[in-house]
Amino acid sequence: MSEKQKNKSGISRRRLLAASAGGAALAGFGPSLFSPTRFNIARAQGGPIKIGFPTPLTGAFGAEAQDQVRAAEIAIKEFNDAGGFQGRMAELLVRDDKLNPGEAATRTLELIEKDKVNYIVGSLSAAVQLSINNVTKERGVIFNSISQSDAINEAKDWSKYTFHEALNPHMTAGAVGRYAFNKFGKKVVYLTADYAYGHEMVRGFETAGKPLGVQTLADIRHPIGAADYSAFLPRIQSLRPDILCICNFGRDQVNSIKQATEFGIKEKIKIIAPVLLYTARVAGGAESFEGVVGGTSYYWRLEDTVPTAKAFNDKFRAAHGGAVPSDYGALGYAGVRSVLAAVKNAGTTDTDKVIEAMRALKYDFYKGAQYYRGCDHQSVQSVLVIESKSKDQKDKNDVFNIVSVEAPSENNLRSCADLGHKA
């Protein structure tokens, strides 16, 4: 796309960047021009049901984003193969947000204004999803986020258009911490990606660890996209923790765990991660990841006990040469499918009616029972605790053991009052 095409709307890119970075409404656009009513009328007309899908196809999280798209396409195909909705087929409009909040705001605005999408699903960064959410809530468009964030559930960032299909750091770190701290020890060092995701994961671990008497020895922070972690490892080793908790994502997780293993950290220290990525494990290899414990929303071996997981996996395998879906890939499927299911249940594409239908969903699409909590639209769901393995593998994709499952419960979420929502 040329720069001329990107700026066809006449909206200043500088203003978009400034607004998204500040987390406030896009400056200078009044409700008379960009009101939710205006956009809802345009989107409610006939034609395909369009779902915008911003995700970082390029950058440090590219492997996870590509899998999100592959799985989202499965949900679109299912919907269309079943006849769509009143003869209307669904379309997935994918855009590369480049893991940049300003870029994400620009792409989201284009999807809404130029492409006239009905709904937005996507994101793969805590900061980026807040930028997308800022645009969608100002324009009255449903956004179902498929990336971990605590902030998106908080009243200051949330709106009735905001849904959160992914786990959040409080849920994920809490489940892993409750499993690990009693098992491996209570002196912890954190190696943390220095942005919202990393910070929120540390907070989740510390919240879970406080009643257990867990001690934080250090929180060592690194920038996103760091290639070399050697400067941090001697300090970690000298602190002599029981546990090294690596709170990062994507390529950062691959690099940091590989280098920690090569340095000999595992000889006396247990490595855990709040989110242990399937894609990172495959890229990093069995030896580097051996014994690492972490959390996940989904692992394909759920098919051994959950029928909907088997059905989803089989469709993914058929579409992608026998490959299995990753954890974040599966969220692409669930995020799109839940919106389209709500359209059918509502009997309309009208935004307010679809919101009501999503709030009422009790669903099992791929991992067991789920539903959206009323106050913040957080998906209440299970959290899996997994351990990486190198032996007794069923096949090349069989890289984890599921060692614990924390059942769906609102008790494992931050309370609505804590998030700032009124009763």
N, C-alpha and C positions, 0 to 999 in steps of 0.2 A: 504494500500500500504506500503511495507517495505521500510526502508531507502535505501536498496540496489537498489530497483526499482526506487526510487525517484532520485537517483544520477546516473542512467544508462547512461545519456548523457555525464558524465565525467565533467560537468560544476560545478565549486566550488559554493556551496550555499553561502559561505561567500561573494564571489564576487557579486553574485546576490543581496544579502541584501544591501551591501554597495552601489551598483549602484542605486538600486531603492530608497533607502533612500535619496540619493543625488539628485535624479531627473534628472540624466544625463544618457547618453547612457550606456548600460552595458559594463563595461570596458574590454578591451583586445580582443574583437571580431571584426575582420575586415570585410569589405564588401565582400571579396572574399569567406568567409565561410557562412555568414549570410545575404546575399544580398536579398532585396525584390524580385528580379527577380527569384532567386533560389526557394524561397518558393512559389511564385505565380505559377510557372510552375508545382510544385508538387501538389498544391491544385486544379489546373484547370483541372486535369485529371478526368475521370469518377468515378462513385461510389456515395455514399451518400453525400449530402451537409451538412457539419458538422458545427454546431455553438457552440463554446465554451462559457460556462456560469459561470464565477467565481463570487461567491457571499458569504457573511458570514453566512453560515448555522448554525454555532455555534457562541455564543457570544451575546452581548447586542442587536444586531439587527436581531437576528435569526428569530423572528416571521415574520418580513417584508421580509426577504430573502426567507423563505419558500413559501410565497405567490408569490413572483417574479417567482419562479420556476413553481408553479402551473399554473400561467397565461401564462408563456412562452410556456409551454407544449400545451396550447390551440392553440397558433399560429402555432406550429409545426403540430398538428393534422389537423388543417384547411388546411394547405398547402398540406399535404400528402393525405388527403381525396379528394382534388381537382386534384389529379394526380401528384403532385410534379412538377418538371421541367424536361421535356424531359425524363420522366421515372425515374428520380432521386429523391429519397425521402430525407427529411431533418431529421437530428438527433440533439438532444440537449445533449451536454456533460457538465454536471454540476460538478463544483469543489468548495470545501469549501476554501475560502480565509482567513477565521478566523479573518476577520476585521484587517488584518495585511498587510502593504504594501509589506514587503519582501516575505511573504507567497503568496500573490497575484501575484507577479512577477514570482515566481517559478512555480505556477500552470499555469499561462498564457503561460510561455515558454514551459512547458510540452505539453499543448494543441496544441501549434503551431508545435513544433518539433516532438513529439512522436505521437500525435493523428492526426496531419495534418488537423486541423480545417480550414475551409474556412474563417470564420469570428468570431469575439468575440463580445458578448453582455453581459452586466452585471455591477457589482459593487454596493456597497451600502455605500460608504464613500468617502468624498472629497479627502482624502489623498490616499486611496487605488486606486481610479480610475486613479489618476495621475501616479501611479506605473504601472498599467496595460497599460495605454496609452503609457508610455515610452517604454515598450516591443513591443507593436504592431506597433508603428510608426517606430521603428528600423527595423522591419521585414516586413514592407509593408502589414500589415493585417488590414482590417477595424475593428474599435472598435466603437460600438454604446453604449455610457454610459447611464445608467438609474439611476443615482444618482446625486444629486444636487452639482454643483461646479461652481464657477466663473472662477477659474484659468484654467480649461481645455479649455475654449474658448480663452484664451489669447495666443498671437502669440508665446510666448516663450515655451509653452507646447503643442500647437496645431500642427497638421500636416494634410495633405489632407486625411489621413486615419481616422481622428477623427470626429465622429459625436456625438451629445449630444441630446438624445431624452428627457431627463428629463428637468423640469424647472431648472433655476439657482437661487441662492440666491437673486440676484439683482431683478429678476422678481417677486419672491415670496414675499420677504420682502417688496418690493415696493408696491405691490397690497394690502397687509394687512395693511401697514402703511398708505397708502392713504385713506383706509376705516376707520381705527381706530383712527388716530390722531385727525381728525376733530370731531369725535363722542364721544370719551372718555376722551380726555385731552392731554396735550402736555408736561407734565413732566414724564420722562420715566426712569425706572431702567431696566437693562438687567441682566438676569441670564443666563450665556453663557457657553456652553460646550467648553473647552479650546483646540480646534483644528480648522482646516480650515473651516469646516461647520459653527460652531458657530461664528467665527470671520467674515466670509463673510456675514452671516445673519445680524449681527449688522451693518456692513457697509451699507448693503442694506436699513435697516431701517433709518439710519442716513442720507443717501442720499435722501430718500423720505421725511424725516422730515425737512430737512434744509429749503426749501422754505416755509414751514408751521410754522416755528418758534419753532420747537420741541426742548426741552432741555433734554440732557442726564445727569441724576443725578449720575449714577454710572454704570459701566460695571463689574459685579461680576462674576468671572470665576470659573468653577469647572472641575475636571477631568472626562473623559469618564468613565462610569460605577460606578459613585458615588451612594452609597445607602442612605446616610444620608445628608439631606440639612438643618438640623435644625440650623446649625451654621450661615447660610446665612440669614435666615428669619427675625430675630430681626433687623438686619441692614436694610434690605429692608423696613420693616415697619416703622422704624425710619426716613427714608428719605422721607416718605409721597409722593410717586409718584402718578400720576393719573393712570399710566399703569405699570404693570410688564410684561415685554416681556421675555418669556422663550425660549431661543434659543438652544434647544437640541433635542434629537432624541431617539426613541425606549424606552427601559426600563428607561432611564434617564428622558424622558418626563413623563412617568407614575409616577415615584417616586417623582419627583419635584412638579408636579401639585397636587398629592394627599397630600403631606406634606404641601404645601402652603395652600391648602383648610382647612386642619385640624388645621393649625396655625391661621386661621382667616383672611388671606390676602384679601380674596374676599369681606370682609365687607366694605372696602373703596377703594379698588384698583381693576382695571379691569385687568384680565390676558389675554394676547394674546400670540400667538405662530406663527412664520413664516410658519411652516409646522405643521398642526394639524393632527396627524396620526389616521386613522381608527383603526388600531390594538392597539394603545395606549389607545384610548377611550374605546374600548371593554374591555381591560384588567383593566383599571383604574376604570371604572364604571361611571354611570350617575351622582351620587352625586358629586364625586370629580371633574368631568369635566364640570359640569353644568355652562353654560354661557361663557365658554372659547371660544375665537374667534381665528381663524387661517386661513392659506392658504392651498390649496391642488391642485394638478394637476387633481384629479379625485375623484368623489364620486358617488356611484352606483345609487343614485337617479337622476342622469342625464338622466336615462332611461325615466323619465317622459316627457322629451322634445327632447331628442336626439335619433333617431332610432338606430344608430350604438352602442350606449351604451346599449340599450335594447338587441340587438343581442349578444353582447359580454357577458353581464351578464347572459343571458339565457344559453349560452354554458358553462360558468363557473359553474352555478348552477347545470346543468346536470352532469358535471364531478365531482362535489364535494359536493354532498348530499344537495343541496339547499343553500349552502353558497354563499355569494357575494364576488366579488374581492375587495381587498383593493386598496388604492391609489398607493402605490409602487408596488403592485402586477400588477396592470394595466400597469405600465411602462415595466414590463417584457414582457407582451403581445405585446405592441406597438414596443418595441425595436427589438424584433425578427421579428415581422410581416413586419416592414418597410424594413429590410434587404432582406427578402424573396420576398417581392413585387418588390424590385429593381432588384433582379435576374431575375424575370419573365419579367420585362420591358426591361432590358438590353438584354435579349435573350442569356445570357452567365453567367458563374460564374467568369469570368475574373475580377480581382479586380478593375482595372481602369475603365472598362465599368460599373461595379456596382456602383462605386463612382459617375460617371456621372448620372446614373439613380436615385440614392438617392438624388442628388442635384436638380433633376428635379421633384421630387415627390410633388404632391399636394394631400394630403390624409386626409381621415376621417375614421379612423379605429375603434374609440371607444368613442370619446368625442367631435367631431366637427372638423372643418377645421384646418389643420396643414401644415407646410412646413419647410424645412431647409433653413436658411439664407445662402447666398452664401459665405460670407467672413469667417465664423467660424463654419458653419454646426450646429448652434443652432436651435432646433425645435421651431418655432414661433407658439404659441398656447395660449389658454385661461388660466387664473388663477382664480380658484374659491375661494371665501372667505366664510367660513362656521362657524357656531356657534353650539356648543354642546348643546344638549337638553335632558331633562328627561321626558317630557310630550308629549302627542299627537304623540306618536310613531306608525308608521304604523305596525311595527313588531320589533323584537329584533335587527335587523340590521339597523333600521332607527334611527341613533344616532345624525345626524346633520341636521340643516337647511342651505340651500344655501342662503346666505344673499346678495351676490353681485357676479357678474361675470365680470372680466376684459377681454375684447375681445382681440383676437390675434392682436398684433401690434409690429412692430419693434421699435416703439417709446418708448416701455417699456423695451427695452434691452440697455445695454451699447453699445455705438457706435463702429463700426469697428475700427475707429481710436483710440479710447480709449483702445481697446484691443491690439493695436499694429499691426493691419493688414493694409497693404498698399492698397491704392485705386486701 
